Amino acid sequence: MRAMKPDAAVGNIVPASYRPDIDGIRAIAILTVVAFHAFPDYFPGGFVGVDVFFVISGFLISGIIFDGLERGEFSFVRFYSHRIKRIFPALILTLVACFALGWFLLLPDELKQLGKHIAAGAGFAQNFVLWSEAGYFDNQSALKPLLHLWSLSIEEQFYIFYPLLMVVVWRLRFNALAVILVLTVISFSLNVRDVAAAPTETFFFPQSRGWELMVGAILAYLTTFKRNTVNALLSVWPQRTKVVCANVMSAFGLALIGSVAFSLVKSEHFPGWLALLPVVGAALMIAAGPNTLINRYVIGNRAMVFVGLISYPLYLWHWPLLSFPHIIDAGEPAIEVRVGAVALSFFLAWLTYRLIERPIRFGSSKSSLAQLGLVFSLAVVGIVGYVTFAKNGLEFRQAAIINSANKFDYPFIHTCQYSTGLAPNRDGCGADRLPTTPPNVVLIGDSVSNAYSEVMNEYVRRTGDVSYYQFGRGLCPMLLDYGPSYCREITDFAKRYIAETPSVDTVVLPSNWPLYAKGLDWAKGLANLKGEYKETPESFYQSFARTVDYYQKLGKKVVVFLTPPSGIDPRSCTLRVFKFTKKNLCDSNVWVAKEIDGEYRSRLLPYLTTHNVEVFDPFKIMCGDVKCKTTDGDKILWADSGHMSRAGSQFLVREGFSDLQSIFGKKKIAGPPPGTKPLATAN
């Protein structure tokens, strides 16, 4: 493409074929991303390297398009052939390698998710898949080896439409710069408008990220079409002034990128206004030209250029190599493992560049058949990924068989079908169809209540004493006048059902009480929730008391199931073909569970006692003085670090059967004795 000659005067725009400093800026981008993923405590904002990549990509690819249009030689076939040769080979290799590792190392649900992400990565739709997964039950990002393909997906989606738009604008003789500027403003405005209300969409959607690529496109347009005009404007300045300004631009641009890489944290709204820092920083460094001190001697040196040249395969390799150890060891890998993963990613990136990327991109073969072969190969990889997803992670593999007793399924998959006859939705059940047999017990609560619903299933199977029904939804404790609108809707539905159903004599409240007792910001818990909604600890206790009082005044007995002792990732208990650490990670420390519990018991239990509310407490069943149970023989009692499995629910019934019989065998108690204090003042 047209860029700036290495020997051009500083501050002047002159066309040329290659700028080594751009590879140096690429190196800055990839090094910040790798550092963030490997050592997030030291580079908390290193993820902005992706934004730098977007600007570079917009500059270089737009330069190719504009140069072709100016010469009258632009060809869609040639453009997309170039993209195929540039993107597909290393991507295919990475996807195949991830699938191979997953085959030998991952459990069925893990390989199932990887298969979905392989299909999405091959179809350049990973950003949309990650957006659809974001939520309360979503796996954390470290457990997704192909998470990083979201940015590649945005780029390729952008380059589906952008070249066509530029060709249309060129042929209709519109002002291309004006069109790009308008689209940049629109995209940036969407980004700023939605970043607080819809942070996940803003982060992953191309319409709110496209402005970053178009900033690079603006630079490319000026370089290609307006270089003489820009140089004429700059000619009024003394050469010394231009040199100083160019060096200041370069230094300031690098400082902007560095400032966010070392200080920005993921909890801040991003991209939003903050994205201007890395984007403007990258644009300033590109605009400064190749001959500033920083561009020529700091980032234009051979070492940085080398890193820039291998930046694409390095980006592809580094994250899977960091993610797989996290999955296998059920926790952040040790520092030596992370250092080793980074070193291996550099080596594999170099091999990929030398043996695959360069021969295919710059080799003598320009056969259309070879490029069709790449398209076909990527399609096959995507199909294999989809089949793996559709077949539930290929449970016939050895890695699946050795853990066949532990599928880590959430109980609501079974309890919703048991209590409503319907398959559950994403994270709730109970509002789709009323039970045909009037129940005398109703459970209402969040996802923790699903494990307790399985407790009720097991109790009913053993005794037949009660019939029950459940209303549940993730991150919704079902307290009156509490939480965001989606929560209040199902709470009101359950409230009406209980009030209008005479057979109901007992209301059971089982939820993740420590979570709400500490205050909760739903916008952080549910990434796809529109807007923000927060509750304070005090509003939780007030709503809890209001809820108990309401159901007791209806003449219902109220029972509270306390939260199970959490704190261990159950996957640390699984058998793996290979593990990076030999330490026993399957012991849950009772003090960790108590720390997670916080202070809610000390405030809640006295209130429950004085208000005749019965309590089922799994803590005394599962925990001793030092450890809390995580396994029962070969069965793991947890589905994840915060939700019990079916085996865990069955364990609670077996070991806490007398407590449950005591609760559900008594006649209902309608309300508290006279003169009791409300929860807001009880201590």
PECORLIN-V937452 format. One record per helix or strand. SS is the DSSP state (~ for helix, > for strand). FROM is the first residue (numbers start at 1). TO is the last residue. If there is no record, write none. Layout:
ss->[SS,SS]
from->[FROM,FROM]
to->[TO,TO]
//
This chain:
ss->[~,~,~,~,~,~,~,~,~,~,~,~,~,~,~,~,~,~,~,~,~,>,>,~,>,~,>,~,>,~,>,~,>,~,>,~,~,>,~,>,>,>,>,>,>,~,~]
from->[20,46,76,108,126,141,149,176,199,206,210,227,239,272,293,302,311,335,368,398,412,428,441,448,468,485,506,513,520,522,534,537,557,570,588,590,600,614,619,623,627,631,635,638,644,646,657]
to->[38,71,105,122,133,143,171,194,204,208,225,234,263,288,298,309,329,362,390,401,420,429,445,463,473,500,510,517,521,525,535,553,561,573,589,597,610,616,622,623,628,632,636,638,644,655,665]
//
